[in-house]
Amino acid sequence: MPHILVIGGGPAGLRAAEVASSAGAKVTLCDQKRSVGRKFLVAGKGGLNLTHAEEVETFVTRYGGPDQPDDFWARALTGFDNKAIRAWAARLEVGTFVQKSGRVYPKALKAAPLLRRWVEKLRAQGVEFCMNHRLTTLASGEAKFASPSGELVIQADAIILALGGGSWPQTGSDGTWVATLEQAGVNVTALTPANCGWEADWSADLLPKLEAQPLKNVIASVGEEVAPGEIMLTRYGLEGGPLYALGPALRAMPDPAIALDFKPTFTVEKLVAKMESVKKKFLAESQYRWKLSEPMRLILDHFHGPFESAEDLARHAKACRLPLTRSRPLEKAISSAGGVSWKAVDDQLMIKDLPGIFVAGEMIDWEAPTGGYLLQGCFASGTMAAEAALHWEV
């Protein structure tokens, strides 16, 4: 059986090592940190959203990226879908449950027990772990590392790269691999923040009134793209699921801005009717007649006030335009967009110009919203890359 070198100890790399070693391959896994699964553990602080329970036909539509093959995620999820990930967890004696939202979590809502059992399984299957090994140079059939004992060259029949994106650099997902791959001639799109907050230019008097306040049950939109949910106001701007979902559309705008529907269950006409005979102080009256929250009123007043009529206020409450300045920095994002171009890999995730070297996980130029899609994408692509590496012949 072949010797397969896996570089990167996140979920995509660990899954690739598991698939390869299960097939009897000799597997060496290298990571630049002292231990594997560090970003996996950080994700576990929120309960570890493993995947989503929706049907695969809908699941595949959650993934995007420039030049992404239309059939890629259908093929990848056929190999390892959301049902497979729950069965995998069960084999590690970790039960899972489906939340009302459709998100799937371990019953213990912790990542550490799952990771510990996973690593134990890999060791039992013969996987050799090489920690504190940082990739420096890459070529077909071999990789060079800076290791505790100096420069080290590891030769292998196939190499799987699972080095992550550029968010959460303290976990090792720092994007330093980009320069290494570019030096090897691989086309890499710049890493940019995804699933992140956006900054807004709050005034000095407005900031203390808005910070840490929620905007509940709103619908955010950018053009034709819409995303319902809750937004949290912060000292720098806004955070929350709707912002994450609309990130690609916001990044495409030269002057990013978001429209907020503060009363999505009412039409403009119904809101006007609720004002009845009010002729002035429309914003103050909205607190009682529309149950408009204080943060909503402050934002409306700051960006669009004063209001000349109930209809004027109602139209802005249904589509409050809020200008944004920029996304949060990459190191503050949940995930990243950009990475190895889809044009640089074949349909089995092998780098075309580096035969025998495969890529998996977030280092490829795809993105997905939160909700279990990110981890599922890492598991599915790690599975595909490992299976392709097992069948690779020079």
C-alpha positions as CSV (number, residue, x, y, z in Angstrom):
1,M,0.0,0.0,0.0
2,P,1.2,3.6,-0.6
3,H,2.7,6.0,1.8
4,I,0.4,9.0,2.1
5,L,1.6,12.3,3.7
6,V,-1.2,14.5,5.1
7,I,-0.2,18.0,6.0
8,G,-2.6,19.8,8.3
9,G,-4.3,18.5,11.4
10,G,-7.7,20.1,11.1
11,P,-11.0,18.1,10.3
12,A,-10.2,17.8,6.6
13,G,-6.7,16.4,7.3
14,L,-7.8,14.1,10.1
15,R,-10.6,12.7,7.9
16,A,-8.2,12.2,5.0
17,A,-5.8,10.4,7.4
18,E,-8.6,8.2,8.7
19,V,-9.8,7.2,5.2
20,A,-6.3,6.4,4.0
21,S,-5.2,4.5,7.0
22,S,-8.5,2.6,7.1
23,A,-7.6,1.3,3.6
24,G,-4.3,0.1,4.9
25,A,-2.0,2.9,3.7
26,K,1.0,4.1,5.7
27,V,0.0,7.6,6.8
28,T,2.1,10.3,8.2
29,L,0.3,13.5,9.4
30,C,2.2,16.7,10.0
31,D,1.0,19.9,11.6
32,Q,2.8,23.1,12.6
33,K,1.2,23.2,16.1
34,R,1.9,21.0,19.1
35,S,-1.4,19.2,18.8
36,V,-4.1,18.6,16.1
37,G,-7.7,19.8,15.9
38,R,-7.1,23.2,17.5
39,K,-9.7,25.0,15.3
40,F,-12.0,22.1,15.8
41,L,-11.8,22.7,19.6
42,V,-12.5,26.4,19.2
43,A,-15.6,25.6,17.1
44,G,-16.6,23.3,19.9
45,K,-17.0,26.2,22.3
46,G,-20.3,27.0,20.5
47,G,-21.4,23.4,20.8
48,L,-19.7,22.0,17.7
49,N,-22.2,22.3,14.9
50,L,-21.1,19.2,12.9
51,T,-23.5,19.4,10.0
52,H,-27.1,20.2,9.0
53,A,-30.0,17.8,8.6
54,E,-31.5,19.2,5.4
55,E,-31.8,17.1,2.3
56,V,-28.7,16.9,0.1
57,E,-30.5,18.5,-2.8
58,T,-30.7,21.7,-0.8
59,F,-27.4,21.2,1.1
60,V,-25.3,21.4,-2.1
61,T,-26.7,24.9,-2.9
62,R,-25.1,26.3,0.2
63,Y,-21.6,26.2,-1.3
64,G,-20.2,28.9,-3.5
65,G,-16.9,30.0,-5.1
66,P,-15.6,31.4,-8.4
67,D,-15.2,28.7,-11.1
68,Q,-16.5,26.0,-8.7
69,P,-17.6,23.0,-10.8
70,D,-21.4,22.7,-10.8
71,D,-21.3,19.0,-9.8
72,F,-18.5,19.1,-7.2
73,W,-20.5,19.2,-4.0
74,A,-23.0,16.7,-5.3
75,R,-20.2,14.3,-5.9
76,A,-18.4,15.1,-2.6
77,L,-21.5,14.7,-0.5
78,T,-22.4,11.5,-2.2
79,G,-19.1,10.2,-0.9
80,F,-19.7,11.5,2.7
81,D,-22.9,13.3,3.5
82,N,-24.7,14.6,6.6
83,K,-26.0,11.1,7.5
84,A,-22.5,9.7,7.1
85,I,-21.1,12.2,9.5
86,R,-23.6,11.3,12.2
87,A,-22.9,7.6,11.6
88,W,-19.2,8.3,11.9
89,A,-19.7,10.1,15.2
90,A,-21.7,7.2,16.5
91,R,-18.9,4.8,15.7
92,L,-16.7,7.0,17.9
93,E,-19.4,6.5,20.6
94,V,-20.6,10.1,20.3
95,G,-24.3,10.6,20.0
96,T,-25.8,13.5,18.0
97,F,-29.1,15.3,17.9
98,V,-30.9,17.6,15.5
99,Q,-31.8,21.1,16.7
100,K,-35.1,22.7,15.6
101,S,-33.1,24.8,13.2
102,G,-31.8,21.6,11.5
103,R,-28.3,22.0,12.9
104,V,-26.7,18.8,14.2
105,Y,-24.6,18.7,17.4
106,P,-23.0,16.1,19.6
107,K,-25.2,15.4,22.6
108,A,-22.5,16.6,25.0
109,L,-22.2,19.9,23.0
110,K,-18.4,19.5,23.3
111,A,-15.6,18.9,20.8
112,A,-12.9,17.5,23.1
113,P,-14.4,14.0,23.7
114,L,-15.0,13.5,20.0
115,L,-11.5,14.7,19.0
116,R,-9.8,12.6,21.7
117,R,-11.6,9.4,20.5
118,W,-10.9,10.3,16.9
119,V,-7.1,10.7,17.5
120,E,-7.1,7.5,19.5
121,K,-8.7,5.7,16.5
122,L,-6.1,7.2,14.1
123,R,-3.2,6.1,16.3
124,A,-4.7,2.6,16.5
125,Q,-4.8,2.5,12.7
126,G,-1.1,3.3,12.6
127,V,-1.2,7.0,11.7
128,E,2.2,8.7,12.6
129,F,1.7,12.2,14.0
130,C,4.6,14.7,13.5
131,M,3.9,17.8,15.5
132,N,5.7,21.2,15.3
133,H,6.4,20.5,11.6
134,R,5.9,23.6,9.4
135,L,5.8,23.2,5.7
136,T,8.5,25.2,3.8
137,T,8.8,23.7,0.4
138,L,6.6,21.5,-1.7
139,A,7.2,19.3,-4.8
140,S,5.6,16.2,-6.3
141,G,6.6,13.3,-4.1
142,E,8.1,15.2,-1.2
143,A,7.7,18.0,1.2
144,K,10.3,19.9,3.3
145,F,9.5,21.0,6.9
146,A,11.1,23.1,9.6
147,S,10.9,20.8,12.5
148,P,12.3,20.7,16.1
149,S,15.3,18.8,14.9
150,G,15.9,21.1,11.9
151,E,15.0,20.8,8.2
152,L,13.2,17.5,7.4
153,V,12.3,16.1,4.1
154,I,9.5,13.6,3.9
155,Q,8.9,11.6,0.7
156,A,5.6,10.0,0.0
157,D,3.7,8.3,-2.9
158,A,0.9,11.0,-2.5
159,I,0.5,14.1,-0.5
160,I,-2.8,15.6,0.8
161,L,-2.7,19.3,1.8
162,A,-5.3,20.3,4.4
163,L,-3.9,23.5,5.7
164,G,-7.1,25.4,6.4
165,G,-7.9,29.0,5.5
166,G,-6.7,32.2,7.1
167,S,-9.0,32.8,10.0
168,W,-8.2,32.0,13.6
169,P,-4.4,32.1,13.0
170,Q,-3.7,31.2,16.7
171,T,-5.0,27.7,15.9
172,G,-2.5,27.3,13.0
173,S,-5.0,28.3,10.3
174,D,-2.9,31.3,9.3
175,G,-2.7,31.1,5.6
176,T,1.1,31.1,5.5
177,W,0.9,28.2,3.0
178,V,-0.2,30.6,0.3
179,A,3.3,31.7,-0.4
180,T,4.6,28.2,-0.4
181,L,2.1,27.1,-3.0
182,E,2.5,30.2,-5.1
183,Q,6.3,29.5,-5.1
184,A,5.5,26.0,-6.4
185,G,3.4,27.6,-9.3
186,V,-0.1,27.0,-7.9
187,N,-2.7,29.6,-8.7
188,V,-4.1,30.9,-5.3
189,T,-6.8,33.5,-4.9
190,A,-6.2,35.9,-2.0
191,L,-7.8,34.9,1.3
192,T,-10.5,37.2,2.4
193,P,-12.8,37.2,5.5
194,A,-16.0,35.1,5.3
195,N,-18.7,34.5,7.9
196,C,-17.7,37.7,9.7
197,G,-19.0,40.9,11.1
198,W,-19.0,44.2,9.3
199,E,-17.9,47.6,10.5
200,A,-20.1,50.7,10.7
201,D,-19.1,54.2,11.4
202,W,-21.1,54.8,14.6
203,S,-21.0,58.4,15.9
204,A,-19.4,59.0,19.4
205,D,-22.8,59.7,20.9
206,L,-24.6,56.8,19.2
207,L,-22.0,54.1,20.1
208,P,-22.6,53.7,23.8
209,K,-26.4,53.5,23.2
210,L,-26.0,50.7,20.6
211,E,-23.2,48.6,21.8
212,A,-24.2,45.0,22.8
213,Q,-27.8,45.6,21.8
214,P,-29.7,43.1,19.6
215,L,-31.8,43.7,16.5
216,K,-34.3,40.8,16.8
217,N,-36.4,39.3,14.1
218,V,-35.2,41.4,11.3
219,I,-34.7,40.7,7.6
220,A,-31.4,41.9,6.1
221,S,-31.0,42.3,2.4
222,V,-28.4,43.3,-0.2
223,G,-30.1,43.7,-3.6
224,E,-32.1,40.5,-4.2
225,E,-30.2,38.5,-1.5
226,V,-32.2,38.3,1.8
227,A,-31.3,36.8,5.2
228,P,-33.6,36.7,8.2
229,G,-32.4,36.5,11.8
230,E,-30.9,38.4,14.7
231,I,-28.1,41.0,14.4
232,M,-25.9,42.1,17.3
233,L,-24.7,45.7,17.4
234,T,-21.1,46.0,18.5
235,R,-18.6,48.7,19.1
236,Y,-17.3,48.3,15.6
237,G,-20.5,47.6,13.7
238,L,-22.7,44.5,13.3
239,E,-22.4,40.7,13.8
240,G,-24.7,37.8,13.2
241,G,-26.0,35.2,10.9
242,P,-27.7,37.6,8.4
243,L,-24.3,39.4,7.9
244,Y,-22.5,36.1,7.4
245,A,-25.0,34.9,4.8
246,L,-24.8,38.2,2.9
247,G,-21.0,38.4,3.0
248,P,-20.4,37.5,-0.6
249,A,-22.9,40.1,-1.9
250,L,-21.4,42.8,0.5
251,R,-17.8,42.0,-0.7
252,A,-18.9,42.6,-4.3
253,M,-20.1,46.1,-3.5
254,P,-17.8,49.1,-4.0
255,D,-19.7,50.9,-1.2
256,P,-21.1,48.2,1.0
257,A,-24.5,48.8,2.6
258,I,-27.2,46.6,4.1
259,A,-31.0,47.2,4.1
260,L,-32.8,46.2,7.3
261,D,-36.5,45.4,7.5
262,F,-37.3,46.1,11.2
263,K,-41.0,45.0,10.9
264,P,-41.0,42.1,8.4
265,T,-44.5,40.9,9.4
266,F,-46.1,44.2,8.5
267,T,-46.6,46.1,5.3
268,V,-46.0,49.8,5.0
269,E,-49.7,50.3,4.8
270,K,-50.4,48.3,8.0
271,L,-47.7,50.3,9.9
272,V,-49.2,53.6,8.7
273,A,-52.7,52.4,9.8
274,K,-51.3,51.6,13.3
275,M,-50.3,55.3,13.7
276,E,-54.0,56.2,13.4
277,S,-54.3,59.9,13.9
278,V,-50.7,60.7,14.9
279,K,-49.5,63.9,13.2
280,K,-46.1,64.3,14.9
281,K,-43.4,62.6,17.0
282,F,-43.7,59.5,14.7
283,L,-40.5,57.9,15.9
284,A,-41.5,58.2,19.6
285,E,-44.9,56.8,18.9
286,S,-43.4,53.8,17.0
287,Q,-42.2,52.4,20.4
288,Y,-45.8,51.8,21.5
289,R,-47.7,51.4,18.2
290,W,-45.1,49.3,16.3
291,K,-43.1,47.9,19.3
292,L,-40.0,49.3,17.6
293,S,-37.0,48.8,19.9
294,E,-34.8,51.6,21.1
295,P,-31.8,50.5,18.9
296,M,-34.0,50.4,15.9
297,R,-35.3,53.9,16.6
298,L,-31.8,55.3,17.2
299,I,-30.5,53.9,13.9
300,L,-33.5,55.2,12.0
301,D,-33.1,58.6,13.5
302,H,-29.4,58.8,13.0
303,F,-29.3,57.7,9.4
304,H,-32.7,58.8,8.0
305,G,-34.4,61.2,10.4
306,P,-36.3,63.4,10.9
307,F,-39.5,61.9,9.5
308,E,-42.2,64.0,7.9
309,S,-45.0,61.5,8.1
310,A,-46.0,58.1,9.3
311,E,-45.5,56.7,5.8
312,D,-42.0,58.2,5.5
313,L,-41.0,56.4,8.8
314,A,-42.8,53.2,7.8
315,R,-40.9,53.0,4.4
316,H,-37.6,53.5,6.2
317,A,-38.5,51.0,8.9
318,K,-39.1,48.4,6.2
319,A,-35.9,49.2,4.3
320,C,-33.5,51.0,6.6
321,R,-30.3,51.5,4.6
322,L,-27.2,51.2,6.8
323,P,-23.8,52.0,5.2
324,L,-20.9,49.8,6.2
325,T,-17.2,50.6,5.9
326,R,-15.5,47.2,5.7
327,S,-15.6,43.6,6.8
328,R,-13.9,42.6,10.0
329,P,-10.2,41.5,9.6
330,L,-9.4,38.0,8.4
331,E,-8.1,36.9,11.8
332,K,-11.5,37.8,13.3
333,A,-13.6,35.9,10.8
334,I,-15.1,32.5,11.4
335,S,-13.9,31.3,8.0
336,S,-12.2,32.6,4.8
337,A,-13.0,32.8,1.1
338,G,-10.3,32.4,-1.5
339,G,-7.6,29.8,-1.7
340,V,-6.4,27.3,-4.3
341,S,-8.3,28.0,-7.5
342,W,-10.7,25.4,-8.8
343,K,-9.0,25.8,-12.2
344,A,-5.7,24.6,-10.5
345,V,-7.2,21.2,-9.5
346,D,-8.8,18.3,-11.4
347,D,-12.1,16.7,-10.5
348,Q,-10.5,14.6,-7.8
349,L,-8.8,17.6,-6.1
350,M,-5.3,16.9,-7.4
351,I,-3.2,19.9,-8.3
352,K,-2.8,19.7,-12.0
353,D,0.7,21.1,-12.0
354,L,1.8,19.0,-9.0
355,P,0.9,15.4,-9.8
356,G,0.2,13.3,-6.7
357,I,-0.6,16.3,-4.5
358,F,-4.2,16.7,-3.5
359,V,-6.0,19.5,-1.6
360,A,-8.9,19.4,0.9
361,G,-10.9,21.6,3.2
362,E,-11.0,25.3,3.5
363,M,-7.8,26.0,1.6
364,I,-9.7,25.5,-1.6
365,D,-11.6,28.5,-3.0
366,W,-15.1,27.7,-1.6
367,E,-17.2,29.2,1.1
368,A,-20.4,28.3,2.9
369,P,-22.5,29.9,5.6
370,T,-22.4,28.7,9.2
371,G,-24.9,26.0,10.2
372,G,-22.8,22.9,9.8
373,Y,-21.9,23.4,6.1
374,L,-18.3,24.3,6.8
375,L,-17.4,21.2,8.8
376,Q,-19.4,19.0,6.4
377,G,-17.4,20.5,3.5
378,C,-14.1,19.7,5.2
379,F,-15.1,16.1,6.0
380,A,-16.5,15.5,2.5
381,S,-13.5,17.0,0.6
382,G,-11.1,15.2,3.0
383,T,-12.8,12.0,2.1
384,M,-12.6,12.6,-1.6
385,A,-8.9,13.7,-1.5
386,A,-8.0,10.6,0.5
387,E,-9.8,8.2,-1.8
388,A,-8.2,9.8,-4.9
389,A,-4.7,9.6,-3.3
390,L,-5.2,5.9,-2.5
391,H,-5.8,5.3,-6.2
392,W,-3.0,7.6,-7.5
393,E,-0.3,5.9,-9.5
394,V,2.7,7.7,-10.9
